[in-house]
């Protein structure tokens, strides 16, 4: 049984067996043998998935930190992981350009397909679970039939690697961003370009959709987070606070969560950009952040190979003094 560290507000207490995180505590999981690139909570909040440079995917019990199973089959770094909306399947994207779909219950692969001629940095399900959006180093993004792996449309227009692609709330549009510093909006059925959002001065790493219609967040190597009115195509807030590249963002309600190269993860108000608190500090760059669907937990991970699950009971963040 893996030894975990229970991080309390009074300090670090090493325990001999896996224990659930108490309120105001963090549960640390020594999860992988190399960098952890992506995290995702299952819709019921009971399972956390992790994707790693060690070419494996981990499934973890959120309450205890115990390993449920390890998924193996990719021949390259696993760069992204996403649960289907019904929680039955897991999609993963990897450096060999493949997308794999897995049964969450059995851990067995359902099917896989060669999605791109370069790495797949992003996989995201549509709200109805029928489609998967991908982003790739081949300068394209695409939409695929989740059941068959057949391509629906390919988005061409970025002039450099594409790091991220996500669906709009109604599934009719796809947002993509990448090394060319812009966010592009596409028709998810036809692949037609709709508009371009400009403002970042560095590459766009991750996009996240807010609960309010049309609210989009982006993070960048320019050390900022931007909140957008995607319908108008304009930024409504620019958040500065990280000291280095901001690799990932995630929404829950009006709160926005971020993590980056400065080894920290923070919570912000998406409307005013004010910092709500510091969630976690790692020993190396933080590459991934995920929030459970009910907002009770935030998970972070990165180059220190550690997953930290922080409880948010009574806003159990590390408050900024």
C-alpha positions in Angstrom: 0.0 0.0 0.0 1.4 3.3 -1.0 2.5 5.7 1.7 0.8 9.1 1.3 1.4 12.4 2.9 -1.5 14.2 4.5 -0.8 17.9 4.3 -2.6 19.8 7.2 -2.6 23.5 7.9 -0.2 22.8 10.8 2.3 21.0 8.6 3.0 17.7 7.0 2.2 14.5 8.7 3.5 11.2 7.2 1.1 8.3 7.6 1.7 4.7 7.2 -1.4 3.9 5.1 -3.7 5.7 2.7 -6.1 8.0 4.4 -8.9 10.2 3.2 -8.3 13.9 3.1 -9.8 15.9 6.0 -11.4 19.3 5.5 -8.7 22.0 5.0 -6.3 19.2 4.0 -4.5 17.9 0.9 -4.0 14.4 -0.1 -0.7 13.7 -1.9 -0.4 10.8 -4.3 3.1 9.8 -5.7 1.4 8.8 -8.9 3.8 8.4 -11.9 7.4 7.8 -12.8 7.6 11.0 -14.9 5.8 14.3 -15.6 2.0 14.4 -15.2 0.5 16.4 -18.1 -3.3 16.1 -17.5 -5.9 15.4 -14.9 -9.7 14.8 -15.1 -12.4 14.0 -12.5 -15.1 11.6 -13.4 -18.6 13.1 -13.5 -19.5 11.5 -10.1 -16.3 12.9 -8.6 -15.2 9.5 -7.2 -12.3 8.9 -9.7 -9.4 11.0 -10.9 -7.6 10.1 -14.1 -4.0 11.2 -14.8 -1.9 11.2 -18.0 1.8 11.0 -17.9 5.1 11.2 -19.8 5.7 7.6 -18.6 3.1 6.5 -21.3 0.5 5.4 -18.8 -2.9 6.6 -17.5 -3.7 6.3 -13.8 -7.1 5.9 -12.3 -7.3 6.9 -8.6 -9.8 6.8 -5.8 -10.4 10.4 -4.9 -11.4 9.7 -1.3 -8.5 7.5 -0.4 -5.8 8.1 -3.0 -5.5 4.4 -3.8 -4.7 3.3 -7.3 -7.7 1.7 -9.0 -5.8 0.6 -12.1 -3.1 1.7 -14.6 -4.0 1.8 -18.3 -1.1 0.8 -20.6 -1.1 0.8 -24.4 0.2 4.1 -25.7 3.7 4.0 -27.3 4.4 7.7 -26.6 3.8 10.2 -23.8 0.2 10.5 -22.8 -0.6 14.2 -23.1 -4.3 14.5 -22.3 -7.2 12.6 -20.6 -10.9 13.2 -20.6 -14.0 11.4 -19.3 -17.1 11.0 -21.4 -20.1 12.9 -20.0 -21.7 9.7 -18.8 -18.5 8.6 -17.1 -18.3 5.2 -18.9 -15.4 5.9 -21.1 -12.0 7.7 -21.0 -10.4 9.3 -24.0 -6.6 9.8 -24.1 -4.3 11.6 -26.6 -0.7 10.9 -27.0 2.6 11.8 -28.6 2.3 9.0 -31.2 -0.7 10.9 -32.7 -3.2 8.3 -31.5 -6.5 8.7 -29.6 -7.6 5.7 -27.4 -10.9 5.1 -25.8 -11.1 3.0 -22.6 -13.8 1.4 -20.6 -13.6 3.0 -17.1 -15.2 -0.1 -15.4 -12.8 -2.7 -16.9 -9.8 -0.6 -17.9 -9.8 -2.3 -21.3 -9.4 -0.4 -24.6 -12.6 0.1 -26.5 -11.0 1.3 -29.7 -8.3 3.6 -31.0 -7.6 5.6 -34.1 -4.7 7.5 -35.6 -5.9 11.1 -35.3 -3.0 13.1 -36.5 0.4 12.9 -38.0 1.9 14.6 -35.0 1.3 14.5 -31.2 -2.3 14.9 -29.9 -2.1 17.6 -27.1 -5.8 17.8 -26.4 -8.9 15.5 -26.3 -12.3 16.8 -25.3 -15.8 15.3 -25.5 -18.8 17.2 -26.8 -21.5 17.9 -24.3 -23.6 15.0 -25.7 -20.6 12.6 -25.7 -21.0 11.8 -29.4 -17.9 13.7 -30.7 -14.3 14.2 -29.6 -12.2 17.3 -30.4 -8.5 17.0 -30.8 -5.6 19.5 -31.2 -2.2 18.6 -32.6 1.3 19.5 -33.4 0.4 19.2 -37.1 -1.1 22.7 -36.9 -4.7 21.4 -37.0 -7.6 20.6 -34.8 -10.4 18.1 -35.7 -13.7 16.6 -34.6 -14.1 12.8 -34.6 -17.0 10.4 -34.1 -16.5 9.0 -30.6 -18.1 5.6 -31.5 -16.3 5.0 -34.8 -13.2 7.2 -34.8 -14.1 8.6 -38.2 -13.3 12.3 -38.8 -16.1 14.7 -39.0 -14.1 17.8 -40.0 -10.6 19.2 -39.7 -9.9 22.8 -38.8 -7.1 24.4 -40.8 -6.0 27.9 -40.1 -3.5 27.9 -37.3 0.1 28.7 -38.4 1.8 26.7 -35.7 1.2 23.8 -33.3 -2.3 23.7 -31.7 -2.3 23.0 -28.0 -6.0 23.0 -27.1 -9.5 22.5 -28.5 -12.8 22.5 -26.7 -16.5 22.5 -27.6 -18.9 25.3 -26.9 -21.7 24.6 -24.4 -24.2 23.7 -27.2 -21.6 21.6 -29.0 -22.0 23.6 -32.2 -18.7 25.4 -32.1 -15.1 24.5 -31.3 -12.5 26.8 -29.8 -8.8 26.2 -30.4 -5.6 27.8 -29.4 -1.9 27.3 -29.8 1.6 28.5 -30.5 0.4 31.2 -33.0 -1.0 33.2 -30.0 -4.6 33.3 -31.2 -7.8 31.6 -30.3 -9.9 30.5 -33.3 -13.6 29.7 -33.3 -14.9 27.1 -35.7 -18.2 25.5 -36.8 -18.1 22.0 -35.3 -20.0 20.4 -38.1 -18.5 22.0 -41.2 -15.1 23.1 -40.1 -15.7 26.7 -41.3 -13.8 29.4 -39.4 -16.1 31.8 -37.6 -13.8 34.3 -35.8 -10.5 34.9 -34.2 -9.8 36.1 -30.7 -6.6 38.1 -30.4 -4.8 39.5 -27.4 -2.2 37.1 -26.0 1.4 37.9 -26.7 2.5 34.3 -26.1 1.3 30.8 -27.1 -2.1 29.7 -25.8 -1.8 26.5 -23.8 -5.3 25.7 -22.5 -8.9 26.9 -22.9 -11.8 26.5 -20.5 -15.5 27.1 -20.8 -17.4 28.9 -18.0 -20.8 28.1 -16.7 -22.2 31.4 -18.2 -23.0 31.2 -21.9 -20.1 32.3 -24.0 -17.6 32.9 -21.2 -14.2 31.5 -22.2 -10.8 31.5 -20.3 -7.4 31.1 -21.8 -3.9 30.9 -20.4 -0.6 31.6 -22.0 3.2 31.7 -22.0 2.8 35.5 -21.7 2.1 34.8 -17.9 -1.6 35.9 -18.1 -5.0 34.5 -18.0 -7.7 36.1 -20.1 -11.4 35.9 -19.8 -13.4 36.4 -23.0 -16.9 37.1 -24.2 -16.7 34.6 -27.0 -19.8 36.0 -28.7 -18.4 39.5 -29.0 -14.8 38.2 -29.5 -13.4 40.6 -26.8 -11.6 40.1 -23.5 -13.4 41.0 -20.4 -10.6 40.5 -17.9 -6.8 40.0 -17.9 -5.5 38.2 -14.8 -1.9 38.7 -13.8 -0.3 36.9 -10.8 1.7 34.0 -12.0 5.4 34.5 -12.4 6.0 32.4 -15.4 4.1 30.5 -18.1 0.5 29.7 -17.1 -0.1 26.1 -18.4 -3.7 25.3 -17.4 -7.0 26.8 -16.4 -10.3 25.3 -15.2 -13.7 26.8 -14.3 -16.1 26.0 -11.5 -19.0 28.4 -11.2 -17.6 32.0 -11.0 -14.2 30.8 -9.9 -11.3 30.2 -12.2 -8.3 27.9 -11.3 -4.9 28.1 -12.8 -1.4 26.5 -12.5 1.9 27.2 -14.0 5.7 27.2 -14.2 6.0 29.1 -10.9 5.1 25.8 -9.1 1.8 27.2 -7.8 -1.9 26.9 -8.4 -4.4 29.7 -7.7 -8.1 30.5 -7.5 -9.4 33.7 -9.1 -12.7 35.5 -9.5 -13.4 35.2 -13.2 -15.4 38.5 -13.4 -13.0 40.8 -11.4 -9.7 38.8 -11.7 -9.1 39.0 -8.0 -7.1 36.2 -6.4 -9.2 34.1 -4.0 -6.4 32.0 -2.6 -3.5 29.8 -3.3 -4.5 26.1 -3.8 -1.3 24.2 -3.8 2.5 24.6 -4.1 4.5 21.9 -5.8 8.3 21.3 -5.9 8.3 21.8 -9.7 6.2 23.2 -12.5 2.5 22.5 -12.2 1.1 21.3 -15.6 -2.4 20.2 -14.7 -5.4 21.4 -12.7 -8.9 19.9 -12.5 -11.9 20.6 -10.4 -14.6 18.1 -9.4 -18.0 18.6 -10.8 -19.5 19.6 -7.4 -16.5 21.9 -6.8 -15.5 20.1 -3.5 -12.0 19.2 -4.7 -9.2 20.6 -6.8 -6.5 18.4 -8.1 -3.1 19.6 -9.3 0.0 17.8 -10.7 3.1 18.3 -12.8 6.8 17.8 -13.1 7.2 16.6 -9.5 5.2 13.5 -10.4 2.8 14.1 -7.5 -1.0 14.5 -7.6 -2.3 16.8 -4.9 -6.0 16.7 -4.2 -7.2 19.6 -2.1 -10.5 19.7 -0.3 -12.5 22.9 -0.7 -14.9 22.4 2.3 -15.7 25.8 3.6 -13.4 27.3 0.9 -10.5 25.3 2.2 -7.9 27.0 0.1 -4.6 28.3 1.4 -5.8 31.9 1.9 -3.6 34.7 0.7 -2.8 36.9 3.6 
